[in-house]
Amino acid sequence: MTTMFVSAGDRGAKKSVWLRRRIAVLREGQEMDEHDPKYVGTSDMAADAFTKNLPYPAWRRLMNYATNKTRMNKDTPVNGFGDNA
């Protein structure tokens, strides 16, 4: 299915309008200093556990953070016994 075919449908137009509105709200909030977006590197991006093929130790650390089992810190033991596996 090509991009042209998808964007020609009603769904594509509705999604596009929604995205434009959402982006406008976010930009306005940034201009008014209501929030301050920060860059989050790959090593600390919890969403990467769901979206990338990571080595097991990195995946486990991010999953523990995403499921609120530990703080996001490479030096903090995951299981409480000093083992970061």
Buried (B, 14 or more C-beta within 10 A) or exposed (E): EEEEEEEEEEEBEEEEEEEEEEEEEEEEEEEEEEEEEEEEEEEEBBEBBEEEEBEEEBBBBBBBBBEEEBEBEEEEEBEEEEEBE
